[in-house]
Amino acid sequence: MTQSEWPLWEVFIRSKQGLDHKHVGSLHAADATMAIQNARDVYTRRLEGVSIWVVESKHVHASNPDDAAAFFDPANDKVYRHPTFYEVPDSIKHM
């Protein structure tokens, strides 16, 4: 496999302990080990990261933005999903 045929990898960095990993970019690498090393060199130059994830782009699947309205519809017919469905006792003051 030549360098021009290397797969694309998505890079996620966790900047501090307890925070979520954030997508920071993409890079080409021959394998996962090389992708992690390259991600460290490219995306954590100032000691920003404590953890790196790399995922080969072909393994990332996403919803279609054109279907967002139907896909993320709040489903108003399911009242149990809304907090107004539940009765809170008067003895609970800070809810």
PDB file of N, CA, C and O in Angstrom:
ATOM      1  N   MET A   1       0.855  -1.180   0.000  1.00  0.00           N
ATOM      2  CA  MET A   1       0.000   0.000   0.000  1.00  0.00           C
ATOM      3  C   MET A   1       0.900   1.241   0.000  1.00  0.00           C
ATOM      4  O   MET A   1       1.782   1.367   0.849  1.00  0.00           O
ATOM      5  N   THR A   2       0.683   2.140  -0.932  1.00  0.00           N
ATOM      6  CA  THR A   2       1.463   3.367  -0.993  1.00  0.00           C
ATOM      7  C   THR A   2       0.846   4.430  -0.091  1.00  0.00           C
ATOM      8  O   THR A   2      -0.304   4.310   0.334  1.00  0.00           O
ATOM      9  N   GLN A   3       1.616   5.458   0.191  1.00  0.00           N
ATOM     10  CA  GLN A   3       1.137   6.519   1.077  1.00  0.00           C
ATOM     11  C   GLN A   3      -0.135   7.174   0.552  1.00  0.00           C
ATOM     12  O   GLN A   3      -0.984   7.587   1.342  1.00  0.00           O
ATOM     13  N   SER A   4      -0.282   7.274  -0.753  1.00  0.00           N
ATOM     14  CA  SER A   4      -1.478   7.891  -1.327  1.00  0.00           C
ATOM     15  C   SER A   4      -2.719   6.997  -1.149  1.00  0.00           C
ATOM     16  O   SER A   4      -3.843   7.464  -1.330  1.00  0.00           O
ATOM     17  N   GLU A   5      -2.521   5.729  -0.798  1.00  0.00           N
ATOM     18  CA  GLU A   5      -3.634   4.808  -0.595  1.00  0.00           C
ATOM     19  C   GLU A   5      -3.964   4.589   0.877  1.00  0.00           C
ATOM     20  O   GLU A   5      -4.884   3.833   1.189  1.00  0.00           O
ATOM     21  N   TRP A   6      -3.239   5.228   1.785  1.00  0.00           N
ATOM     22  CA  TRP A   6      -3.491   5.047   3.213  1.00  0.00           C
ATOM     23  C   TRP A   6      -4.915   5.482   3.543  1.00  0.00           C
ATOM     24  O   TRP A   6      -5.409   6.464   2.988  1.00  0.00           O
ATOM     25  N   PRO A   7      -5.577   4.757   4.444  1.00  0.00           N
ATOM     26  CA  PRO A   7      -6.951   5.128   4.803  1.00  0.00           C
ATOM     27  C   PRO A   7      -7.005   6.421   5.617  1.00  0.00           C
ATOM     28  O   PRO A   7      -6.017   6.843   6.218  1.00  0.00           O
ATOM     29  N   LEU A   8      -8.170   7.023   5.615  1.00  0.00           N
ATOM     30  CA  LEU A   8      -8.419   8.250   6.376  1.00  0.00           C
ATOM     31  C   LEU A   8      -8.870   7.866   7.777  1.00  0.00           C
ATOM     32  O   LEU A   8      -9.680   6.953   7.941  1.00  0.00           O
ATOM     33  N   TRP A   9      -8.350   8.558   8.790  1.00  0.00           N
ATOM     34  CA  TRP A   9      -8.686   8.312  10.194  1.00  0.00           C
ATOM     35  C   TRP A   9      -9.252   9.579  10.806  1.00  0.00           C
ATOM     36  O   TRP A   9      -8.765  10.676  10.534  1.00  0.00           O
ATOM     37  N   GLU A  10     -10.275   9.432  11.630  1.00  0.00           N
ATOM     38  CA  GLU A  10     -10.844  10.547  12.388  1.00  0.00           C
ATOM     39  C   GLU A  10     -10.179  10.550  13.760  1.00  0.00           C
ATOM     40  O   GLU A  10      -9.999   9.500  14.376  1.00  0.00           O
ATOM     41  N   VAL A  11      -9.818  11.739  14.230  1.00  0.00           N
ATOM     42  CA  VAL A  11      -9.060  11.869  15.473  1.00  0.00           C
ATOM     43  C   VAL A  11      -9.907  12.572  16.534  1.00  0.00           C
ATOM     44  O   VAL A  11     -10.516  13.609  16.275  1.00  0.00           O
ATOM     45  N   PHE A  12      -9.932  11.986  17.731  1.00  0.00           N
ATOM     46  CA  PHE A  12     -10.656  12.532  18.875  1.00  0.00           C
ATOM     47  C   PHE A  12      -9.667  12.690  20.028  1.00  0.00           C
ATOM     48  O   PHE A  12      -8.919  11.763  20.337  1.00  0.00           O
ATOM     49  N   ILE A  13      -9.663  13.855  20.659  1.00  0.00           N
ATOM     50  CA  ILE A  13      -8.746  14.144  21.762  1.00  0.00           C
ATOM     51  C   ILE A  13      -9.555  14.492  23.003  1.00  0.00           C
ATOM     52  O   ILE A  13     -10.545  15.221  22.933  1.00  0.00           O
ATOM     53  N   ARG A  14      -9.116  13.957  24.142  1.00  0.00           N
ATOM     54  CA  ARG A  14      -9.669  14.388  25.431  1.00  0.00           C
ATOM     55  C   ARG A  14      -8.629  15.296  26.041  1.00  0.00           C
ATOM     56  O   ARG A  14      -7.501  14.877  26.298  1.00  0.00           O
ATOM     57  N   SER A  15      -9.010  16.555  26.276  1.00  0.00           N
ATOM     58  CA  SER A  15      -8.025  17.546  26.701  1.00  0.00           C
ATOM     59  C   SER A  15      -7.651  17.439  28.166  1.00  0.00           C
ATOM     60  O   SER A  15      -6.504  17.705  28.525  1.00  0.00           O
ATOM     61  N   LYS A  16      -8.590  17.058  29.024  1.00  0.00           N
ATOM     62  CA  LYS A  16      -8.305  16.921  30.448  1.00  0.00           C
ATOM     63  C   LYS A  16      -9.076  15.726  30.991  1.00  0.00           C
ATOM     64  O   LYS A  16     -10.051  15.278  30.388  1.00  0.00           O
ATOM     65  N   GLN A  17      -8.634  15.219  32.125  1.00  0.00           N
ATOM     66  CA  GLN A  17      -9.334  14.093  32.749  1.00  0.00           C
ATOM     67  C   GLN A  17     -10.792  14.463  33.013  1.00  0.00           C
ATOM     68  O   GLN A  17     -11.079  15.556  33.501  1.00  0.00           O
ATOM     69  N   GLY A  18     -11.700  13.565  32.696  1.00  0.00           N
ATOM     70  CA  GLY A  18     -13.111  13.776  32.974  1.00  0.00           C
ATOM     71  C   GLY A  18     -13.884  14.482  31.884  1.00  0.00           C
ATOM     72  O   GLY A  18     -15.113  14.505  31.938  1.00  0.00           O
ATOM     73  N   LEU A  19     -13.226  15.054  30.907  1.00  0.00           N
ATOM     74  CA  LEU A  19     -13.922  15.716  29.810  1.00  0.00           C
ATOM     75  C   LEU A  19     -14.174  14.730  28.681  1.00  0.00           C
ATOM     76  O   LEU A  19     -13.555  13.667  28.622  1.00  0.00           O
ATOM     77  N   ASP A  20     -15.083  15.088  27.789  1.00  0.00           N
ATOM     78  CA  ASP A  20     -15.394  14.246  26.637  1.00  0.00           C
ATOM     79  C   ASP A  20     -14.292  14.340  25.592  1.00  0.00           C
ATOM     80  O   ASP A  20     -13.575  15.337  25.514  1.00  0.00           O
ATOM     81  N   HIS A  21     -14.169  13.294  24.796  1.00  0.00           N
ATOM     82  CA  HIS A  21     -13.301  13.361  23.628  1.00  0.00           C
ATOM     83  C   HIS A  21     -13.987  14.250  22.594  1.00  0.00           C
ATOM     84  O   HIS A  21     -15.203  14.173  22.420  1.00  0.00           O
ATOM     85  N   LYS A  22     -13.227  15.081  21.919  1.00  0.00           N
ATOM     86  CA  LYS A  22     -13.749  15.978  20.881  1.00  0.00           C
ATOM     87  C   LYS A  22     -13.075  15.651  19.556  1.00  0.00           C
ATOM     88  O   LYS A  22     -11.880  15.361  19.503  1.00  0.00           O
ATOM     89  N   HIS A  23     -13.862  15.704  18.491  1.00  0.00           N
ATOM     90  CA  HIS A  23     -13.285  15.493  17.166  1.00  0.00           C
ATOM     91  C   HIS A  23     -12.427  16.703  16.823  1.00  0.00           C
ATOM     92  O   HIS A  23     -12.894  17.841  16.868  1.00  0.00           O
ATOM     93  N   VAL A  24     -11.161  16.443  16.479  1.00  0.00           N
ATOM     94  CA  VAL A  24     -10.243  17.547  16.194  1.00  0.00           C
ATOM     95  C   VAL A  24      -9.785  17.574  14.752  1.00  0.00           C
ATOM     96  O   VAL A  24      -9.225  18.573  14.300  1.00  0.00           O
ATOM     97  N   GLY A  25     -10.013  16.489  14.019  1.00  0.00           N
ATOM     98  CA  GLY A  25      -9.606  16.495  12.624  1.00  0.00           C
ATOM     99  C   GLY A  25      -9.432  15.097  12.073  1.00  0.00           C
ATOM    100  O   GLY A  25      -9.840  14.108  12.683  1.00  0.00           O
ATOM    101  N   SER A  26      -8.821  15.039  10.913  1.00  0.00           N
ATOM    102  CA  SER A  26      -8.611  13.779  10.202  1.00  0.00           C
ATOM    103  C   SER A  26      -7.179  13.709   9.720  1.00  0.00           C
ATOM    104  O   SER A  26      -6.512  14.733   9.572  1.00  0.00           O
ATOM    105  N   LEU A  27      -6.707  12.495   9.476  1.00  0.00           N
ATOM    106  CA  LEU A  27      -5.371  12.310   8.906  1.00  0.00           C
ATOM    107  C   LEU A  27      -5.313  10.962   8.210  1.00  0.00           C
ATOM    108  O   LEU A  27      -6.146  10.088   8.451  1.00  0.00           O
ATOM    109  N   HIS A  28      -4.325  10.804   7.346  1.00  0.00           N
ATOM    110  CA  HIS A  28      -4.100   9.538   6.655  1.00  0.00           C
ATOM    111  C   HIS A  28      -2.972   8.803   7.364  1.00  0.00           C
ATOM    112  O   HIS A  28      -1.966   9.409   7.735  1.00  0.00           O
ATOM    113  N   ALA A  29      -3.140   7.492   7.552  1.00  0.00           N
ATOM    114  CA  ALA A  29      -2.112   6.659   8.163  1.00  0.00           C
ATOM    115  C   ALA A  29      -2.283   5.230   7.692  1.00  0.00           C
ATOM    116  O   ALA A  29      -3.373   4.826   7.288  1.00  0.00           O
ATOM    117  N   ALA A  30      -1.197   4.464   7.746  1.00  0.00           N
ATOM    118  CA  ALA A  30      -1.224   3.085   7.270  1.00  0.00           C
ATOM    119  C   ALA A  30      -1.989   2.161   8.205  1.00  0.00           C
ATOM    120  O   ALA A  30      -2.628   1.208   7.759  1.00  0.00           O
ATOM    121  N   ASP A  31      -1.923   2.450   9.525  1.00  0.00           N
ATOM    122  CA  ASP A  31      -2.614   1.599  10.501  1.00  0.00           C
ATOM    123  C   ASP A  31      -2.941   2.412  11.746  1.00  0.00           C
ATOM    124  O   ASP A  31      -2.603   3.593  11.828  1.00  0.00           O
ATOM    125  N   ALA A  32      -3.603   1.777  12.722  1.00  0.00           N
ATOM    126  CA  ALA A  32      -4.044   2.485  13.929  1.00  0.00           C
ATOM    127  C   ALA A  32      -2.869   3.021  14.743  1.00  0.00           C
ATOM    128  O   ALA A  32      -2.940   4.129  15.274  1.00  0.00           O
ATOM    129  N   THR A  33      -1.802   2.253  14.845  1.00  0.00           N
ATOM    130  CA  THR A  33      -0.637   2.705  15.613  1.00  0.00           C
ATOM    131  C   THR A  33      -0.047   3.969  15.015  1.00  0.00           C
ATOM    132  O   THR A  33       0.256   4.923  15.731  1.00  0.00           O
ATOM    133  N   MET A  34       0.114   3.969  13.704  1.00  0.00           N
ATOM    134  CA  MET A  34       0.643   5.158  13.027  1.00  0.00           C
ATOM    135  C   MET A  34      -0.332   6.323  13.166  1.00  0.00           C
ATOM    136  O   MET A  34       0.093   7.466  13.333  1.00  0.00           O
ATOM    137  N   ALA A  35      -1.634   6.048  13.097  1.00  0.00           N
ATOM    138  CA  ALA A  35      -2.637   7.114  13.219  1.00  0.00           C
ATOM    139  C   ALA A  35      -2.552   7.770  14.598  1.00  0.00           C
ATOM    140  O   ALA A  35      -2.635   8.994  14.700  1.00  0.00           O
ATOM    141  N   ILE A  36      -2.389   6.976  15.662  1.00  0.00           N
ATOM    142  CA  ILE A  36      -2.265   7.536  17.012  1.00  0.00           C
ATOM    143  C   ILE A  36      -0.993   8.365  17.139  1.00  0.00           C
ATOM    144  O   ILE A  36      -1.017   9.457  17.705  1.00  0.00           O
ATOM    145  N   GLN A  37       0.108   7.857  16.620  1.00  0.00           N
ATOM    146  CA  GLN A  37       1.374   8.599  16.698  1.00  0.00           C
ATOM    147  C   GLN A  37       1.288   9.907  15.920  1.00  0.00           C
ATOM    148  O   GLN A  37       1.733  10.949  16.401  1.00  0.00           O
ATOM    149  N   ASN A  38       0.721   9.854  14.728  1.00  0.00           N
ATOM    150  CA  ASN A  38       0.588  11.074  13.922  1.00  0.00           C
ATOM    151  C   ASN A  38      -0.389  12.050  14.573  1.00  0.00           C
ATOM    152  O   ASN A  38      -0.165  13.260  14.546  1.00  0.00           O
ATOM    153  N   ALA A  39      -1.463  11.536  15.153  1.00  0.00           N
ATOM    154  CA  ALA A  39      -2.428  12.399  15.844  1.00  0.00           C
ATOM    155  C   ALA A  39      -1.764  13.102  17.017  1.00  0.00           C
ATOM    156  O   ALA A  39      -1.998  14.290  17.241  1.00  0.00           O
ATOM    157  N   ARG A  40      -0.938  12.382  17.767  1.00  0.00           N
ATOM    158  CA  ARG A  40      -0.201  12.993  18.880  1.00  0.00           C
ATOM    159  C   ARG A  40       0.689  14.126  18.365  1.00  0.00           C
ATOM    160  O   ARG A  40       0.722  15.208  18.951  1.00  0.00           O
ATOM    161  N   ASP A  41       1.403  13.877  17.280  1.00  0.00           N
ATOM    162  CA  ASP A  41       2.323  14.884  16.736  1.00  0.00           C
ATOM    163  C   ASP A  41       1.592  16.091  16.163  1.00  0.00           C
ATOM    164  O   ASP A  41       2.063  17.220  16.299  1.00  0.00           O
ATOM    165  N   VAL A  42       0.454  15.868  15.529  1.00  0.00           N
ATOM    166  CA  VAL A  42      -0.259  16.949  14.854  1.00  0.00           C
ATOM    167  C   VAL A  42      -1.200  17.712  15.789  1.00  0.00           C
ATOM    168  O   VAL A  42      -1.265  18.940  15.733  1.00  0.00           O
ATOM    169  N   TYR A  43      -1.929  16.992  16.650  1.00  0.00           N
ATOM    170  CA  TYR A  43      -3.015  17.613  17.403  1.00  0.00           C
ATOM    171  C   TYR A  43      -2.736  17.861  18.887  1.00  0.00           C
ATOM    172  O   TYR A  43      -3.571  18.455  19.569  1.00  0.00           O
ATOM    173  N   THR A  44      -1.590  17.424  19.401  1.00  0.00           N
ATOM    174  CA  THR A  44      -1.301  17.662  20.830  1.00  0.00           C
ATOM    175  C   THR A  44       0.090  18.260  21.011  1.00  0.00           C
ATOM    176  O   THR A  44       0.838  17.836  21.893  1.00  0.00           O
ATOM    177  N   ARG A  45       0.434  19.219  20.201  1.00  0.00           N
ATOM    178  CA  ARG A  45       1.768  19.820  20.256  1.00  0.00           C
ATOM    179  C   ARG A  45       2.028  20.599  21.535  1.00  0.00           C
ATOM    180  O   ARG A  45       3.178  20.738  21.951  1.00  0.00           O
ATOM    181  N   ARG A  46       0.981  21.106  22.161  1.00  0.00           N
ATOM    182  CA  ARG A  46       1.156  21.941  23.361  1.00  0.00           C
ATOM    183  C   ARG A  46       0.654  21.223  24.619  1.00  0.00           C
ATOM    184  O   ARG A  46       0.153  21.858  25.547  1.00  0.00           O
ATOM    185  N   LEU A  47       0.794  19.913  24.637  1.00  0.00           N
ATOM    186  CA  LEU A  47       0.381  19.102  25.783  1.00  0.00           C
ATOM    187  C   LEU A  47      -1.100  19.240  26.099  1.00  0.00           C
ATOM    188  O   LEU A  47      -1.491  19.178  27.265  1.00  0.00           O
ATOM    189  N   GLU A  48      -1.944  19.430  25.058  1.00  0.00           N
ATOM    190  CA  GLU A  48      -3.377  19.602  25.269  1.00  0.00           C
ATOM    191  C   GLU A  48      -4.081  18.316  25.661  1.00  0.00           C
ATOM    192  O   GLU A  48      -5.128  18.370  26.306  1.00  0.00           O
ATOM    193  N   GLY A  49      -3.552  17.179  25.298  1.00  0.00           N
ATOM    194  CA  GLY A  49      -4.321  15.960  25.431  1.00  0.00           C
ATOM    195  C   GLY A  49      -3.874  15.013  26.522  1.00  0.00           C
ATOM    196  O   GLY A  49      -2.703  14.977  26.897  1.00  0.00           O
ATOM    197  N   VAL A  50      -4.833  14.241  27.027  1.00  0.00           N
ATOM    198  CA  VAL A  50      -4.522  13.158  27.954  1.00  0.00           C
ATOM    199  C   VAL A  50      -4.957  11.815  27.366  1.00  0.00           C
ATOM    200  O   VAL A  50      -4.608  10.763  27.901  1.00  0.00           O
ATOM    201  N   SER A  51      -5.720  11.845  26.260  1.00  0.00           N
ATOM    202  CA  SER A  51      -6.184  10.619  25.627  1.00  0.00           C
ATOM    203  C   SER A  51      -6.480  10.887  24.154  1.00  0.00           C
ATOM    204  O   SER A  51      -7.017  11.937  23.799  1.00  0.00           O
ATOM    205  N   ILE A  52      -6.126   9.934  23.307  1.00  0.00           N
ATOM    206  CA  ILE A  52      -6.372  10.043  21.866  1.00  0.00           C
ATOM    207  C   ILE A  52      -7.147   8.819  21.400  1.00  0.00           C
ATOM    208  O   ILE A  52      -6.802   7.686  21.738  1.00  0.00           O
ATOM    209  N   TRP A  53      -8.187   9.057  20.628  1.00  0.00           N
ATOM    210  CA  TRP A  53      -8.905   7.985  19.940  1.00  0.00           C
ATOM    211  C   TRP A  53      -8.742   8.227  18.444  1.00  0.00           C
ATOM    212  O   TRP A  53      -8.801   9.368  17.986  1.00  0.00           O
ATOM    213  N   VAL A  54      -8.540   7.164  17.689  1.00  0.00           N
ATOM    214  CA  VAL A  54      -8.585   7.242  16.229  1.00  0.00           C
ATOM    215  C   VAL A  54      -9.547   6.180  15.728  1.00  0.00           C
ATOM    216  O   VAL A  54      -9.572   5.055  16.228  1.00  0.00           O
ATOM    217  N   VAL A  55     -10.334   6.552  14.738  1.00  0.00           N
ATOM    218  CA  VAL A  55     -11.313   5.641  14.141  1.00  0.00           C
ATOM    219  C   VAL A  55     -11.182   5.763  12.639  1.00  0.00           C
ATOM    220  O   VAL A  55     -11.228   6.863  12.089  1.00  0.00           O
ATOM    221  N   GLU A  56     -11.019   4.632  11.979  1.00  0.00           N
ATOM    222  CA  GLU A  56     -10.943   4.672  10.527  1.00  0.00           C
ATOM    223  C   GLU A  56     -12.267   5.217   9.992  1.00  0.00           C
ATOM    224  O   GLU A  56     -13.338   4.739  10.367  1.00  0.00           O
ATOM    225  N   SER A  57     -12.190   6.194   9.137  1.00  0.00           N
ATOM    226  CA  SER A  57     -13.383   6.915   8.665  1.00  0.00           C
ATOM    227  C   SER A  57     -14.449   6.007   8.086  1.00  0.00           C
ATOM    228  O   SER A  57     -15.639   6.297   8.212  1.00  0.00           O
ATOM    229  N   LYS A  58     -14.050   4.922   7.458  1.00  0.00           N
ATOM    230  CA  LYS A  58     -15.042   4.029   6.845  1.00  0.00           C
ATOM    231  C   LYS A  58     -15.917   3.342   7.891  1.00  0.00           C
ATOM    232  O   LYS A  58     -16.950   2.767   7.549  1.00  0.00           O
ATOM    233  N   HIS A  59     -15.516   3.395   9.164  1.00  0.00           N
ATOM    234  CA  HIS A  59     -16.290   2.777  10.235  1.00  0.00           C
ATOM    235  C   HIS A  59     -17.199   3.768  10.958  1.00  0.00           C
ATOM    236  O   HIS A  59     -17.885   3.396  11.911  1.00  0.00           O
ATOM    237  N   VAL A  60     -17.209   5.008  10.521  1.00  0.00           N
ATOM    238  CA  VAL A  60     -18.081   6.019  11.119  1.00  0.00           C
ATOM    239  C   VAL A  60     -19.342   6.111  10.270  1.00  0.00           C
ATOM    240  O   VAL A  60     -19.276   6.330   9.061  1.00  0.00           O
ATOM    241  N   HIS A  61     -20.483   5.943  10.912  1.00  0.00           N
ATOM    242  CA  HIS A  61     -21.762   6.021  10.216  1.00  0.00           C
ATOM    243  C   HIS A  61     -22.571   7.145  10.857  1.00  0.00           C
ATOM    244  O   HIS A  61     -22.563   7.304  12.078  1.00  0.00           O
ATOM    245  N   ALA A  62     -23.254   7.910  10.045  1.00  0.00           N
ATOM    246  CA  ALA A  62     -23.975   9.079  10.552  1.00  0.00           C
ATOM    247  C   ALA A  62     -25.373   9.145   9.947  1.00  0.00           C
ATOM    248  O   ALA A  62     -25.653   8.564   8.899  1.00  0.00           O
ATOM    249  N   SER A  63     -26.235   9.871  10.643  1.00  0.00           N
ATOM    250  CA  SER A  63     -27.574  10.112  10.104  1.00  0.00           C
ATOM    251  C   SER A  63     -27.468  11.098   8.947  1.00  0.00           C
ATOM    252  O   SER A  63     -26.488  11.833   8.822  1.00  0.00           O
ATOM    253  N   ASN A  64     -28.487  11.097   8.113  1.00  0.00           N
ATOM    254  CA  ASN A  64     -28.531  11.989   6.959  1.00  0.00           C
ATOM    255  C   ASN A  64     -29.090  13.341   7.404  1.00  0.00           C
ATOM    256  O   ASN A  64     -30.192  13.387   7.953  1.00  0.00           O
ATOM    257  N   PRO A  65     -28.366  14.443   7.185  1.00  0.00           N
ATOM    258  CA  PRO A  65     -28.874  15.760   7.596  1.00  0.00           C
ATOM    259  C   PRO A  65     -30.225  16.108   6.972  1.00  0.00           C
ATOM    260  O   PRO A  65     -30.997  16.865   7.562  1.00  0.00           O
ATOM    261  N   ASP A  66     -30.518  15.571   5.796  1.00  0.00           N
ATOM    262  CA  ASP A  66     -31.808  15.844   5.145  1.00  0.00           C
ATOM    263  C   ASP A  66     -32.974  15.200   5.897  1.00  0.00           C
ATOM    264  O   ASP A  66     -34.121  15.616   5.733  1.00  0.00           O
ATOM    265  N   ASP A  67     -32.688  14.189   6.718  1.00  0.00           N
ATOM    266  CA  ASP A  67     -33.723  13.494   7.474  1.00  0.00           C
ATOM    267  C   ASP A  67     -33.821  13.988   8.915  1.00  0.00           C
ATOM    268  O   ASP A  67     -34.497  13.358   9.727  1.00  0.00           O
ATOM    269  N   ALA A  68     -33.169  15.087   9.250  1.00  0.00           N
ATOM    270  CA  ALA A  68     -33.093  15.556  10.640  1.00  0.00           C
ATOM    271  C   ALA A  68     -34.469  15.819  11.242  1.00  0.00           C
ATOM    272  O   ALA A  68     -34.705  15.469  12.398  1.00  0.00           O
ATOM    273  N   ALA A  69     -35.370  16.419  10.496  1.00  0.00           N
ATOM    274  CA  ALA A  69     -36.689  16.750  11.055  1.00  0.00           C
ATOM    275  C   ALA A  69     -37.429  15.495  11.501  1.00  0.00           C
ATOM    276  O   ALA A  69     -37.982  15.462  12.600  1.00  0.00           O
ATOM    277  N   ALA A  70     -37.445  14.482  10.676  1.00  0.00           N
ATOM    278  CA  ALA A  70     -38.144  13.244  11.029  1.00  0.00           C
ATOM    279  C   ALA A  70     -37.347  12.413  12.041  1.00  0.00           C
ATOM    280  O   ALA A  70     -37.921  11.798  12.939  1.00  0.00           O
ATOM    281  N   PHE A  71     -36.033  12.401  11.887  1.00  0.00           N
ATOM    282  CA  PHE A  71     -35.189  11.568  12.745  1.00  0.00           C
ATOM    283  C   PHE A  71     -35.179  12.064  14.186  1.00  0.00           C
ATOM    284  O   PHE A  71     -35.178  11.264  15.122  1.00  0.00           O
ATOM    285  N   PHE A  72     -35.170  13.383  14.365  1.00  0.00           N
ATOM    286  CA  PHE A  72     -35.102  13.968  15.699  1.00  0.00           C
ATOM    287  C   PHE A  72     -36.440  14.554  16.147  1.00  0.00           C
ATOM    288  O   PHE A  72     -36.485  15.390  17.050  1.00  0.00           O
ATOM    289  N   ASP A  73     -37.513  14.118  15.522  1.00  0.00           N
ATOM    290  CA  ASP A  73     -38.854  14.564  15.903  1.00  0.00           C
ATOM    291  C   ASP A  73     -39.073  14.280  17.384  1.00  0.00           C
ATOM    292  O   ASP A  73     -38.742  13.190  17.851  1.00  0.00           O
ATOM    293  N   PRO A  74     -39.623  15.233  18.133  1.00  0.00           N
ATOM    294  CA  PRO A  74     -39.752  15.030  19.584  1.00  0.00           C
ATOM    295  C   PRO A  74     -40.815  14.019  19.997  1.00  0.00           C
ATOM    296  O   PRO A  74     -40.954  13.735  21.186  1.00  0.00           O
ATOM    297  N   ALA A  75     -41.546  13.484  19.071  1.00  0.00           N
ATOM    298  CA  ALA A  75     -42.563  12.473  19.367  1.00  0.00           C
ATOM    299  C   ALA A  75     -43.555  12.976  20.412  1.00  0.00           C
ATOM    300  O   ALA A  75     -43.627  12.440  21.518  1.00  0.00           O
ATOM    301  N   ASN A  76     -44.313  14.002  20.056  1.00  0.00           N
ATOM    302  CA  ASN A  76     -45.291  14.591  20.977  1.00  0.00           C
ATOM    303  C   ASN A  76     -46.388  13.622  21.396  1.00  0.00           C
ATOM    304  O   ASN A  76     -47.079  13.869  22.384  1.00  0.00           O
ATOM    305  N   ASP A  77     -46.559  12.537  20.674  1.00  0.00           N
ATOM    306  CA  ASP A  77     -47.589  11.572  21.034  1.00  0.00           C
ATOM    307  C   ASP A  77     -47.172  10.659  22.190  1.00  0.00           C
ATOM    308  O   ASP A  77     -47.961   9.827  22.637  1.00  0.00           O
ATOM    309  N   LYS A  78     -45.944  10.809  22.674  1.00  0.00           N
ATOM    310  CA  LYS A  78     -45.458   9.987  23.788  1.00  0.00           C
ATOM    311  C   LYS A  78     -45.304  10.876  25.020  1.00  0.00           C
ATOM    312  O   LYS A  78     -44.213  11.348  25.338  1.00  0.00           O
ATOM    313  N   VAL A  79     -46.421  11.088  25.700  1.00  0.00           N
ATOM    314  CA  VAL A  79     -46.446  12.049  26.812  1.00  0.00           C
ATOM    315  C   VAL A  79     -45.525  11.660  27.959  1.00  0.00           C
ATOM    316  O   VAL A  79     -45.093  12.524  28.723  1.00  0.00           O
ATOM    317  N   TYR A  80     -45.222  10.385  28.092  1.00  0.00           N
ATOM    318  CA  TYR A  80     -44.346   9.960  29.176  1.00  0.00           C
ATOM    319  C   TYR A  80     -42.920  10.484  29.022  1.00  0.00           C
ATOM    320  O   TYR A  80     -42.135  10.412  29.967  1.00  0.00           O
ATOM    321  N   ARG A  81     -42.580  10.997  27.872  1.00  0.00           N
ATOM    322  CA  ARG A  81     -41.256  11.573  27.660  1.00  0.00           C
ATOM    323  C   ARG A  81     -41.159  13.014  28.149  1.00  0.00           C
ATOM    324  O   ARG A  81     -40.070  13.588  28.184  1.00  0.00           O
ATOM    325  N   HIS A  82     -42.272  13.587  28.517  1.00  0.00           N
ATOM    326  CA  HIS A  82     -42.294  14.969  28.968  1.00  0.00           C
ATOM    327  C   HIS A  82     -42.457  15.013  30.481  1.00  0.00           C
ATOM    328  O   HIS A  82     -43.234  14.231  31.030  1.00  0.00           O
ATOM    329  N   PRO A  83     -41.751  15.899  31.169  1.00  0.00           N
ATOM    330  CA  PRO A  83     -41.849  15.937  32.632  1.00  0.00           C
ATOM    331  C   PRO A  83     -43.225  16.339  33.132  1.00  0.00           C
ATOM    332  O   PRO A  83     -43.531  16.124  34.304  1.00  0.00           O
ATOM    333  N   THR A  84     -44.062  16.916  32.284  1.00  0.00           N
ATOM    334  CA  THR A  84     -45.403  17.314  32.714  1.00  0.00           C
ATOM    335  C   THR A  84     -46.306  16.110  32.940  1.00  0.00           C
ATOM    336  O   THR A  84     -47.382  16.249  33.522  1.00  0.00           O
ATOM    337  N   PHE A  85     -45.900  14.965  32.504  1.00  0.00           N
ATOM    338  CA  PHE A  85     -46.686  13.744  32.674  1.00  0.00           C
ATOM    339  C   PHE A  85     -46.679  13.274  34.126  1.00  0.00           C
ATOM    340  O   PHE A  85     -47.621  12.629  34.585  1.00  0.00           O
ATOM    341  N   TYR A  86     -45.606  13.605  34.841  1.00  0.00           N
ATOM    342  CA  TYR A  86     -45.448  13.128  36.208  1.00  0.00           C
ATOM    343  C   TYR A  86     -45.937  14.164  37.216  1.00  0.00           C
ATOM    344  O   TYR A  86     -45.755  15.367  37.028  1.00  0.00           O
ATOM    345  N   GLU A  87     -46.557  13.682  38.277  1.00  0.00           N
ATOM    346  CA  GLU A  87     -46.991  14.574  39.353  1.00  0.00           C
ATOM    347  C   GLU A  87     -45.915  14.593  40.437  1.00  0.00           C
ATOM    348  O   GLU A  87     -45.456  13.544  40.888  1.00  0.00           O
ATOM    349  N   VAL A  88     -45.525  15.784  40.846  1.00  0.00           N
ATOM    350  CA  VAL A  88     -44.516  15.935  41.880  1.00  0.00           C
ATOM    351  C   VAL A  88     -45.231  16.274  43.192  1.00  0.00           C
ATOM    352  O   VAL A  88     -46.030  17.210  43.241  1.00  0.00           O
ATOM    353  N   PRO A  89     -44.946  15.520  44.244  1.00  0.00           N
ATOM    354  CA  PRO A  89     -45.595  15.794  45.525  1.00  0.00           C
ATOM    355  C   PRO A  89     -45.260  17.202  46.035  1.00  0.00           C
ATOM    356  O   PRO A  89     -44.174  17.714  45.766  1.00  0.00           O
ATOM    357  N   ASP A  90     -46.178  17.822  46.763  1.00  0.00           N
ATOM    358  CA  ASP A  90     -45.975  19.167  47.308  1.00  0.00           C
ATOM    359  C   ASP A  90     -44.803  19.212  48.277  1.00  0.00           C
ATOM    360  O   ASP A  90     -44.202  20.269  48.462  1.00  0.00           O
ATOM    361  N   SER A  91     -44.469  18.093  48.895  1.00  0.00           N
ATOM    362  CA  SER A  91     -43.373  18.072  49.863  1.00  0.00           C
ATOM    363  C   SER A  91     -41.999  18.259  49.205  1.00  0.00           C
ATOM    364  O   SER A  91     -41.021  18.558  49.890  1.00  0.00           O
ATOM    365  N   ILE A  92     -41.924  18.087  47.914  1.00  0.00           N
ATOM    366  CA  ILE A  92     -40.658  18.299  47.197  1.00  0.00           C
ATOM    367  C   ILE A  92     -40.633  19.749  46.742  1.00  0.00           C
ATOM    368  O   ILE A  92     -41.427  20.159  45.896  1.00  0.00           O
ATOM    369  N   LYS A  93     -39.723  20.512  47.305  1.00  0.00           N
ATOM    370  CA  LYS A  93     -39.692  21.970  47.072  1.00  0.00           C
ATOM    371  C   LYS A  93     -38.798  22.385  45.903  1.00  0.00           C
ATOM    372  O   LYS A  93     -39.135  23.324  45.183  1.00  0.00           O
ATOM    373  N   HIS A  94     -37.694  21.723  45.703  1.00  0.00           N
ATOM    374  CA  HIS A  94     -36.699  22.197  44.705  1.00  0.00           C
ATOM    375  C   HIS A  94     -36.583  21.244  43.532  1.00  0.00           C
ATOM    376  O   HIS A  94     -35.577  20.553  43.374  1.00  0.00           O
ATOM    377  N   MET A  95     -37.586  21.217  42.740  1.00  0.00           N
ATOM    378  CA  MET A  95     -37.570  20.331  41.584  1.00  0.00           C
ATOM    379  C   MET A  95     -37.679  21.132  40.326  1.00  0.00           C
ATOM    380  O   MET A  95     -37.684  20.567  39.232  1.00  0.00           O
TER     381      MET A  95
END
